[in-house]
Amino acid sequence: MNEVKKVEQLQTISPQYVTHNMGEDEIDLIDIWITLRQYKKVFLWVFITIFLLGLVKAMFFFQEKYTLTSVIQIGSINNGNSITAIESPESLIGKLNNALIPEITNSLLIENSSLSKFDTNVSSPKNSDIVLLQNTVKESDIDIFSEYQKKLAAFVLSDHKQKITFAQSDLLAERSSAQAKLKNLQDPKTLMAKLDVLRVNLTSEEQKLKRMEESYQSLLKGGKEAVLQSLIEEKGVFQSLSESNDSAQQISDKEKEKEKEKEKLAQLDKEVDGNVLQTRYDRVLLVSLIQQDEQHKTLELAKLELNEIELEHQREVEDQQREVVKIQQQMDAFNFTRLLSEPVRSLNSTQLSRTKMIIIVIFIAAFIGFLAMLIAMFRDKVNQRLQENL
């Protein structure tokens, strides 16, 4: 029975009452817009205030920042069998981060009190001998940080130069010695000193050949009489020798020589005879020609020896030149560390540009203005409810 009564009561509820309750739960955008328009002044005041503050900041206090980059190329050392880097990029980066950068950064901050603390990024592309120094700086500070990066690079270059100089010390000594030896070899006096002795001997041999030729011509002109005269003179010489030896018969060796001289005199007596004179004459001419031929050969050999010495000297000069070039090539294999690229500013700003910042200020001002409008609306609603309750 109770349930029937409840159903009847529900059926007796007026439809207008139900409709009215459902309408209160709906959101009317038009009402919201009308309500928000009532607080447009709050929005405009907050929006304009925030926008002007942001605009002043963007126009007068904001400075775009750029990336300033220096590139250091690590040099190489010739170890004889291979060419290796003076220092690995990893080692250099560690040295920069742990020692050089903190020291030079502190000095820069002390010298420029207007600068705030900053970071220096040091990196190296994979499998390269390049080290990058990078700072994010304002445009007004580019000159200061350019000198800062150059100073860092100068420390690295100086340190690596000392290592190369030490590694090159032995080669420098070898090159100096080789160049001195080459200079001595190229001096004409060095070659002249080698040739002077042979030239003296050559001159002596030429004079000897000239005497032989003159003697031969004399034999041709004098004929057999000249040969006979020479035999007689030769016999006279032997006789004088024999007579001188007769007074000196005290030594046994001289007695043997005396016997030989007598035999020679006897032979000369036979040759003086007319029968053997022609043979003797022919023999003398033949011997003279043979001697001249031998002397010519001796001269040719002497001249060949002179040429050989000159060629040998030239080979020594060329070998020494190659040695100097070889040492120089080893020296050239040492590449000094260098500042491959001086500090260069990036073309685009690394942070927000002034235009982007103004756009962001507009959005922020609009958001804060709308938020202020909602707060004002909520405050008024709360005050209205409080007054109604009172």
C-alpha positions as CSV (number, residue, x, y, z in Angstrom):
1,M,0.0,0.0,0.0
2,N,2.8,2.4,0.9
3,E,4.5,1.8,-2.5
4,V,1.2,2.6,-4.3
5,K,1.0,5.9,-2.4
6,K,4.5,6.8,-3.3
7,V,3.8,6.2,-7.0
8,E,0.7,8.3,-6.8
9,Q,2.6,11.1,-5.2
10,L,5.2,11.1,-7.9
11,Q,2.5,11.2,-10.6
12,T,1.0,14.3,-8.9
13,I,4.2,16.3,-9.3
14,S,3.7,19.2,-11.7
15,P,5.7,18.9,-15.0
16,Q,6.5,22.6,-14.9
17,Y,8.4,22.1,-11.6
18,V,10.5,19.4,-13.2
19,T,11.2,21.5,-16.3
20,H,12.3,24.4,-14.1
21,N,14.9,22.3,-12.2
22,M,16.4,20.8,-15.4
23,G,16.9,24.3,-16.8
24,E,18.9,25.5,-13.8
25,D,21.5,22.8,-14.4
26,E,22.2,23.9,-18.1
27,I,25.2,26.2,-19.0
28,D,24.1,29.3,-20.9
29,L,27.1,30.6,-22.8
30,I,25.4,33.8,-23.6
31,D,24.9,34.5,-19.9
32,I,28.5,33.7,-19.3
33,W,29.6,36.1,-22.0
34,I,27.4,38.8,-20.7
35,T,28.8,38.3,-17.2
36,L,32.4,38.3,-18.4
37,R,31.8,41.6,-20.4
38,Q,30.9,43.2,-17.1
39,Y,34.5,42.6,-16.0
40,K,36.2,43.6,-19.3
41,K,37.7,46.7,-17.6
42,V,39.5,44.4,-15.2
43,F,40.8,42.4,-18.1
44,L,41.9,45.4,-20.1
45,W,43.7,47.0,-17.1
46,V,45.6,43.8,-16.2
47,F,46.3,43.0,-19.9
48,I,47.6,46.5,-20.7
49,T,49.7,46.6,-17.5
50,I,51.4,43.2,-18.0
51,F,51.8,43.9,-21.8
52,L,53.5,47.3,-21.2
53,L,55.8,45.8,-18.5
54,G,56.8,43.0,-20.9
55,L,57.2,45.4,-23.8
56,V,59.5,47.6,-21.8
57,K,61.5,44.6,-20.8
58,A,61.7,43.3,-24.4
59,M,62.6,46.7,-25.9
60,F,65.0,48.1,-23.4
61,F,66.3,45.4,-21.1
62,F,66.2,42.2,-23.1
63,Q,69.3,41.2,-25.1
64,E,69.4,38.3,-27.5
65,K,72.0,35.7,-26.8
66,Y,74.2,33.9,-29.4
67,T,76.6,31.0,-29.4
68,L,80.2,32.1,-29.7
69,T,82.4,29.2,-31.0
70,S,86.2,28.7,-31.5
71,V,87.7,25.7,-33.2
72,I,91.1,24.3,-32.1
73,Q,92.8,21.7,-34.3
74,I,95.2,19.4,-32.3
75,G,98.6,19.0,-34.0
76,S,100.6,15.8,-34.6
77,I,104.0,14.4,-33.7
78,N,106.2,12.2,-35.9
79,N,107.3,9.2,-33.8
80,G,109.4,7.7,-36.6
81,N,107.1,4.8,-37.4
82,S,103.8,6.7,-37.1
83,I,102.2,10.1,-36.7
84,T,100.1,10.6,-33.6
85,A,98.2,13.5,-32.1
86,I,100.1,15.6,-29.6
87,E,97.3,15.0,-27.2
88,S,94.0,13.2,-27.4
89,P,90.8,15.4,-27.6
90,E,89.5,13.7,-24.4
91,S,92.7,14.6,-22.5
92,L,92.6,18.2,-23.7
93,I,89.0,18.6,-22.8
94,G,89.7,17.3,-19.3
95,K,92.7,19.7,-19.0
96,L,90.5,22.6,-20.1
97,N,87.6,21.8,-17.8
98,N,89.7,21.1,-14.7
99,A,92.4,23.7,-14.9
100,L,92.5,26.3,-17.7
101,I,88.8,27.3,-17.9
102,P,88.3,27.8,-14.1
103,E,91.5,29.8,-13.8
104,I,90.8,32.1,-16.8
105,T,87.1,32.4,-16.0
106,N,87.9,33.7,-12.5
107,S,90.3,36.2,-14.0
108,L,87.7,37.4,-16.4
109,L,85.0,37.7,-13.7
110,I,87.4,39.8,-11.6
111,E,88.3,42.1,-14.5
112,N,84.7,42.5,-15.5
113,S,82.5,42.8,-12.5
114,S,79.4,43.4,-14.6
115,L,79.6,39.8,-15.9
116,S,77.6,37.2,-14.2
117,K,78.9,33.6,-13.7
118,F,78.9,31.7,-16.9
119,D,79.7,28.2,-18.3
120,T,82.0,27.3,-21.1
121,N,81.2,24.2,-23.1
122,V,84.1,22.1,-24.5
123,S,83.4,19.3,-26.9
124,S,84.9,17.3,-29.7
125,P,83.2,15.7,-32.7
126,K,83.6,11.9,-32.8
127,N,86.8,10.5,-34.4
128,S,88.3,13.9,-35.0
129,D,91.2,16.1,-33.9
130,I,88.9,19.1,-33.4
131,V,88.0,20.7,-30.0
132,L,85.2,23.2,-29.8
133,L,85.0,26.1,-27.3
134,Q,81.5,27.5,-26.9
135,N,79.9,30.3,-24.8
136,T,76.3,31.6,-24.8
137,V,76.8,35.4,-24.7
138,K,74.9,38.6,-25.2
139,E,75.7,40.6,-28.3
140,S,77.3,43.4,-26.2
141,D,79.7,40.9,-24.6
142,I,80.9,39.2,-27.8
143,D,84.2,41.1,-27.9
144,I,84.9,40.2,-24.2
145,F,84.2,36.5,-24.8
146,S,86.2,36.5,-28.0
147,E,89.3,37.5,-26.1
148,Y,88.4,35.0,-23.5
149,Q,88.3,32.1,-26.0
150,K,91.5,33.3,-27.7
151,K,93.3,33.3,-24.4
152,L,92.2,29.7,-23.7
153,A,93.4,28.7,-27.2
154,A,96.7,30.5,-26.7
155,F,97.4,28.5,-23.5
156,V,96.7,25.2,-25.4
157,L,98.8,26.3,-28.4
158,S,101.7,27.3,-26.1
159,D,101.6,24.0,-24.2
160,H,101.5,21.9,-27.4
161,K,104.3,24.0,-29.0
162,Q,106.6,23.1,-26.1
163,K,105.8,19.4,-26.6
164,I,106.6,19.6,-30.3
165,T,109.8,21.6,-29.7
166,F,111.0,18.9,-27.3
167,A,110.1,16.1,-29.8
168,Q,111.9,17.9,-32.6
169,S,115.1,18.6,-30.7
170,D,116.9,15.5,-32.0
171,L,115.8,16.1,-35.5
172,L,116.8,19.8,-35.3
173,A,120.4,18.7,-34.3
174,E,120.4,16.1,-37.2
175,R,119.2,18.7,-39.7
176,S,121.8,21.3,-38.6
177,S,124.6,18.7,-38.9
178,A,123.4,17.5,-42.3
179,Q,123.0,21.1,-43.6
180,A,126.6,21.9,-42.4
181,K,127.9,18.8,-44.1
182,L,126.1,19.6,-47.3
183,K,127.4,23.2,-47.3
184,N,130.9,21.8,-46.9
185,L,130.4,19.4,-49.8
186,Q,129.0,22.1,-52.0
187,D,132.0,24.4,-51.3
188,P,134.3,24.3,-54.4
189,K,137.3,24.2,-52.2
190,T,136.3,20.7,-50.9
191,L,136.4,19.2,-54.4
192,M,139.6,21.1,-55.3
193,A,141.3,19.7,-52.2
194,K,140.4,16.1,-53.3
195,L,141.6,16.8,-56.9
196,D,144.8,18.7,-56.2
197,V,147.0,15.7,-55.4
198,L,145.8,13.8,-58.4
199,R,146.3,16.9,-60.6
200,V,149.9,17.2,-59.4
201,N,150.5,13.6,-60.3
202,L,148.7,14.0,-63.6
203,T,150.9,17.0,-64.5
204,S,154.0,15.0,-63.6
205,E,152.9,12.2,-65.8
206,E,152.1,14.5,-68.6
207,Q,155.6,16.0,-68.4
208,K,157.1,12.6,-68.3
209,L,155.2,11.7,-71.5
210,K,156.4,14.9,-73.1
211,R,160.0,14.0,-72.4
212,M,159.4,10.5,-73.8
213,E,158.0,12.0,-77.0
214,E,160.9,14.5,-77.3
215,S,163.4,11.6,-76.8
216,Y,161.6,9.6,-79.4
217,Q,161.7,12.5,-81.9
218,S,165.4,13.0,-81.1
219,L,166.0,9.3,-81.9
220,L,164.2,9.6,-85.2
221,K,166.2,12.6,-86.2
222,G,169.5,11.4,-85.0
223,G,169.2,7.9,-86.4
224,K,171.6,5.2,-85.6
225,E,174.3,7.8,-84.7
226,A,172.2,8.9,-81.8
227,V,171.8,5.3,-80.6
228,L,175.5,4.7,-81.0
229,Q,176.3,7.9,-79.1
230,S,173.9,6.9,-76.4
231,L,175.6,3.5,-76.2
232,I,179.0,5.1,-76.0
233,E,177.8,7.5,-73.3
234,E,176.2,4.6,-71.5
235,K,179.5,2.7,-71.8
236,G,181.4,5.7,-70.4
237,V,179.0,5.9,-67.5
238,F,179.6,2.2,-66.7
239,Q,183.3,2.6,-67.1
240,S,183.4,5.5,-64.7
241,L,181.3,3.5,-62.3
242,S,183.7,0.7,-62.7
243,E,186.7,2.9,-62.0
244,S,185.0,4.4,-58.9
245,N,184.2,0.9,-57.7
246,D,187.8,-0.2,-58.2
247,S,188.9,2.1,-55.4
248,A,186.2,0.7,-53.2
249,Q,186.7,-3.0,-53.2
250,Q,186.4,-3.4,-49.5
251,I,182.7,-4.6,-49.5
252,S,181.7,-7.9,-51.0
253,D,178.4,-6.5,-52.4
254,K,180.3,-3.9,-54.4
255,E,182.5,-6.6,-55.8
256,K,179.4,-8.4,-57.1
257,E,178.2,-5.2,-58.6
258,K,181.5,-4.7,-60.3
259,E,181.3,-8.1,-61.9
260,K,177.9,-7.3,-63.2
261,E,179.1,-4.0,-64.6
262,K,181.9,-5.7,-66.4
263,E,179.5,-8.1,-68.0
264,K,177.4,-5.1,-69.0
265,L,180.4,-3.4,-70.6
266,A,181.2,-6.5,-72.5
267,Q,177.7,-6.6,-73.8
268,L,177.9,-2.9,-74.8
269,D,181.1,-3.6,-76.7
270,K,179.3,-6.2,-78.8
271,E,176.4,-3.9,-79.4
272,V,178.6,-1.1,-80.7
273,D,179.6,-3.3,-83.6
274,G,177.8,-2.5,-86.7
275,N,176.1,-5.9,-87.0
276,V,174.0,-5.4,-83.9
277,L,173.6,-1.6,-84.2
278,Q,170.5,-1.8,-86.4
279,T,168.8,-4.3,-84.0
280,R,169.7,-2.1,-81.1
281,Y,168.3,1.0,-82.9
282,D,165.0,-0.8,-83.7
283,R,164.8,-2.0,-80.2
284,V,165.3,1.4,-78.7
285,L,162.6,2.8,-80.9
286,L,160.2,0.0,-80.0
287,V,160.9,0.4,-76.3
288,S,160.3,4.1,-76.6
289,L,157.0,3.6,-78.3
290,I,156.0,1.0,-75.8
291,Q,156.9,3.3,-73.0
292,Q,154.9,6.1,-74.5
293,D,151.9,3.8,-74.9
294,E,152.2,2.8,-71.3
295,Q,152.5,6.4,-70.3
296,H,149.4,7.3,-72.3
297,K,147.5,4.6,-70.5
298,T,148.8,5.9,-67.2
299,L,147.5,9.4,-68.1
300,E,144.1,8.0,-69.2
301,L,143.8,6.1,-65.9
302,A,144.8,9.3,-64.0
303,K,142.1,11.3,-65.9
304,L,139.5,8.6,-65.3
305,E,140.4,8.7,-61.6
306,L,139.9,12.4,-61.6
307,N,136.5,12.0,-63.3
308,E,135.6,9.2,-60.9
309,I,136.4,11.4,-57.9
310,E,134.3,14.2,-59.3
311,L,131.4,11.9,-59.9
312,E,131.8,10.4,-56.5
313,H,131.8,13.8,-55.0
314,Q,128.7,14.7,-56.9
315,R,127.0,11.5,-55.6
316,E,128.0,12.5,-52.0
317,V,126.4,15.9,-52.6
318,E,123.2,14.4,-53.9
319,D,123.0,11.8,-51.1
320,Q,123.5,14.6,-48.6
321,Q,120.8,16.6,-50.2
322,R,118.4,13.7,-50.0
323,E,119.4,13.3,-46.3
324,V,118.6,16.9,-45.6
325,V,115.2,16.6,-47.5
326,K,114.4,13.4,-45.6
327,I,115.0,15.1,-42.2
328,Q,113.0,18.1,-43.4
329,Q,110.1,15.8,-44.3
330,Q,110.2,14.3,-40.9
331,M,110.2,17.9,-39.5
332,D,107.3,18.8,-41.7
333,A,105.3,15.8,-40.4
334,F,105.1,17.7,-37.1
335,N,101.9,19.8,-37.3
336,F,101.5,22.5,-34.7
337,T,98.2,22.9,-32.9
338,R,96.4,25.9,-34.3
339,L,93.3,28.0,-33.8
340,L,91.5,26.7,-36.9
341,S,88.6,29.2,-36.5
342,E,88.6,32.3,-34.4
343,P,85.5,33.0,-32.2
344,V,82.5,33.2,-34.5
345,R,79.0,34.2,-33.5
346,S,76.1,32.1,-34.5
347,L,73.8,33.6,-37.1
348,N,70.6,33.0,-35.1
349,S,69.9,33.7,-31.5
350,T,70.1,30.7,-29.3
351,Q,67.3,32.0,-27.0
352,L,64.0,33.9,-27.7
353,S,64.2,36.7,-30.1
354,R,62.7,40.1,-29.3
355,T,59.7,39.4,-31.6
356,K,59.0,36.0,-30.1
357,M,59.3,37.5,-26.6
358,I,56.7,40.2,-27.4
359,I,54.3,37.5,-28.7
360,I,54.8,35.5,-25.6
361,V,54.2,38.6,-23.5
362,I,50.9,39.2,-25.3
363,F,49.7,35.6,-24.5
364,I,50.9,35.9,-20.9
365,A,49.2,39.3,-20.4
366,A,46.0,37.9,-21.9
367,F,46.1,34.9,-19.7
368,I,46.7,36.9,-16.5
369,G,44.0,39.4,-17.5
370,F,41.5,36.6,-18.0
371,L,42.5,35.1,-14.7
372,A,42.1,38.5,-13.0
373,M,38.7,38.8,-14.5
374,L,37.6,35.4,-13.2
375,I,39.0,36.3,-9.7
376,A,37.1,39.6,-9.7
377,M,33.9,37.8,-10.8
378,F,34.3,35.1,-8.1
379,R,34.9,37.8,-5.5
380,D,31.7,39.7,-6.5
381,K,29.6,36.5,-6.4
382,V,31.0,35.7,-3.0
383,N,30.1,39.2,-1.7
384,Q,26.7,38.9,-3.2
385,R,25.9,35.6,-1.5
386,L,27.1,37.0,1.8
387,Q,24.8,40.0,1.5
388,E,21.9,37.7,0.6
389,N,22.5,35.5,3.6
390,L,22.5,38.5,5.8
